[in-house]
């Protein structure tokens, strides 16, 4: 009988060990895949894949940054002098315009003469900048030169202020508005939810009678099970018009609306975990504090909260994680605008909302696809920093409550 029990225990131990190993390996592979896909972005050109920019050989401009390329094709830069060239108006030429100059029957079989025709167009227009497919590059024409392009820059990615990954011919991958939008909404959500959550946790743990607590605790826990899309509909139907009309804003989909929704969503997590941590304080410590002459509030502040600091910290971390990682509700109520945030009363866009909104439309393996994976890496790093910080704060808590 004892032998069978030992075999059973070893079998169960082996199953648990195997399960832990498989889980750890799966997490490791997911992280490796995430970073591998994301950092592949920096191996790609700033210009749209498979295309090149061509100039006339007489043009002294030798290099154009991707932001300047976008400004040129958006007609924000119209003179070569602004780029260090001659005082000439920039003439834009896109590949499809060749068919309005030459009929398709003049291109020969399988467009064999297309590179030659493109070369003739560039040769006749010294101030031209042509955006052409690489396979039709008029390489044999000595009047044509190709602009060298750099790979996507790390500083431009993290410091850029424009997120336009589908812009042609130069996609813009500036994530600063998305990072700030995420932090902006999440930080204000926690500033709202944290004092309210701790207040309710203290009330439920130390002040409410058993009857109220038995009714209130399941109600709060039930809020944690409501799908985020329901919170989003609530925000869209109730909070958006309320904020718009009350504050006299042009739109109600703002960072403030997102913060309020996230605060409501984070409250059940913060309240439940913090309240459980406070109730785990030994009754003997409460009685000892009261016996020494401390009031009820002094006992809560000087004994219960310090003793439960680790659990309260965990509640805060989980609440912040819920706020930063939330997707659908934020997507519905923040306006989804990838612009630099200047106040709480403007539309913003967060990293999770960007990934959810764009991943389905991004071609697999392309720069847009890789940039979204890199956003996932940023989100992973932010959450890891928060968890490490919380762990350090928890370890450094004073032991006055012990």
Secondary structure, 3 states (H helix, E strand, C coil): CHHHHHHHHHHHHHHHHHHHHHHHHHHHHHHHHHHHHHHHHHHCECCCCCEEEEEECCCCCCCCCHHHHHHHHCCCCCEHHHHCCCCCECEEEEHHHHHHHCCHHHHCHHHCCHHHHHHHHHHCCCCEEEEEEHHHCCCCCCCEEECCCCECCHHHHHHCCCEECCCCCCCEECCHHHHHHHHHHHHHHHHHHHHHHHHHHHHHHHHCCHHHHHHHHHHHHHHHCCCHHHHHHHHHHHHHHHHHHHHCCCCCCCHHHHHHHHHHHHHHHHHHHHHHHHHCCCHHHHHHHHHCCCCHHHHHHHHHHHHCHHHHHHHHHHHHHHHHHCCHHHHHHCECCCCCCCCCCCCECCHHHHHHHHHHHCCCCCHHHHHHHHHHHHHHHHHHHHHHHHHHHHHCCCCCCC
